[in-house]
């Protein structure tokens, strides 16, 4: 009986997560008035630390973000204007690697899990097998239909925190 109860709980949990996963699917637009970005340079990054990327332009723009579902995986494309960001997240915790189309030799490696209804992704960027940047993304849906993405980015030279509010495009 105990085995049946555990199996039922696991099944119910996966069904609830699958239903919630569908709520993320669609086209989303970043609300530019609600973007929050903060970057801090580290005082002593070390001599072998990679250069930090240039700051965003004064009018930091975002393209529409497309979220598609392929089985248990979400495929996300869009984001910052001028990039071809495309990555996958698998909420079962399985590690996924995505190449970065406009950055040859760079791979994004990530694991994602559910935490209280939020999708939490821990990721790292690698070049030639060496990690040069890592972070955490939290995707959260609000009761009023917004998608909040809270992102922490760390490298040997800087730490950045970004909060995006996205609105679903009908």
N, C-alpha and C positions, 0 to 999 in steps of 0.2 A: 504494500500500500504506500509506503514511504517513497519508493522508487517511482510509482505512478504520480504522486504529488509533485515530486521534483521535476519529472518530465513535463507535467502539465504546466508548472510555473515557467520552465524554460521555453516551452512552446508559446505560452501566452506572452511572455516577454518579447520573443522574436516577432510575433504577430503585431504587437503594439509598436515596436520599433519600425517594422516595415510600413505600417500605416503612417507613422510620423515621418518616415523618410520621404514619402510621396508629397508631403506638405512643402518640402524644400524645392521640388521640381518646378521649373518655370523660368521665366525671364525676369530679371531683377535690375532695378536702376538705383544707383547710389544717390542718396539725397545729399548734395554738396553742402548744404547748410548745416548738416549734422556730422560731418566728418571731423574726427579728432585725431591728430597725429602729434606725437612727441618723440623726438630722437635725442639721445644723449651720447656724446663721444666719451669713450673711456680715456682716463688720464694716461695710462701707461699700457698701450696695446701690444708692445713687443715689436721687435724689428722685423719679424717674419709675418706680421699680420697683413692680410690683403687690404688693398685700398678700399675705402668705403665708397659706395655708389654716390653719385652727385645728388644734391637735394632735388626734390621734385620742383617742377616749374611753379611760378607764383600762382598760376591758375591750374592747380593739379586737377586733371580730368580723368574720369573713369568711363569705360565703355560699358554697355549693357552686359550683365553677367548671366550666362546661360547655365542652368543646372538641369541635367538630364539624368535619368535613372536607367541603368543597365543591370538588371538583376538586383543584387544587393549592393551595387556600387553606384555612387554618384559621380558623374563626370561634370566638371566645372570648367568653364572657359569664360574669358573676359577679365575685367578688372581694370588695371591702370592703362590709360590710353598709350598707344605706342608699343605695347607688349603683346605677345601672343601666348599669354599664360593659359595653359590647359593642364589640369591635374585631376586625379581620381582620389576618392576617399571610400574606404570600405569599413563601415561601422562595426564589422565583426572582429576588428582588431588585427586582421591580416595585414602584413606589410605590403605596401604598393610602391613601385618605382615608376616615375614618369620622367622622360627626357624633356628638356626645355627647348622648344623649337628655335627660338632666336638666341640661344646661348649654347653653341656646340660644346659637347664634353661635360655639360652640367646635368646632374640628375637630382630630382627631388624624391626623397625616400620618406614615407609617412606611415604612421599607424593611427587609426581612429577608433574611438569607443564612445558609447553613450554614457552621459553622466547627468542624471536628473533631467532627462529630456533634451539635453544639449549634445551636439556633436563636437567632440573634443579631438583635435588632430595634433599630434606631435610630429614635427617634420624636421628634416635636415637637408641641406643642399650640399652636394659633393662634387668636386672636380678632381678627376684622376684618383678617385677613391678616398680623397681627404675631405672631411667636413670643414666648410669655411663659414657656414651660417646655419643657425637652427632656430626653432621657434615653436609656438603653439597657436593654433587657431581655434576659437570657440564659435560655432554657429548656433544661434539661438533664435527661435521664432517667438514673437510676442503675441499676446492675445489680440492686439489690434492689427495683425497681419504684417508687421515689419520683420525683416530678417536682420539681426544684429550680428556682425562679425567683429569679434575682439581678437586682435592679433598681437603677439609679442614676437619680436625679431631680435636675435642676438648674434653678434659676430665678435671677433677678437678686438674690433675697433669701436663698436657702438651697440647700443640697445635702443630699440624703438618700440613704441606702443601705438597701435592704430585701432580706432573704433569706427566702423562703418555702419550706417543705417541704410538698408536697402528696402525699396518698395516694389512690390510685385507689379509688373506691367501686364495689363489685361490683354 
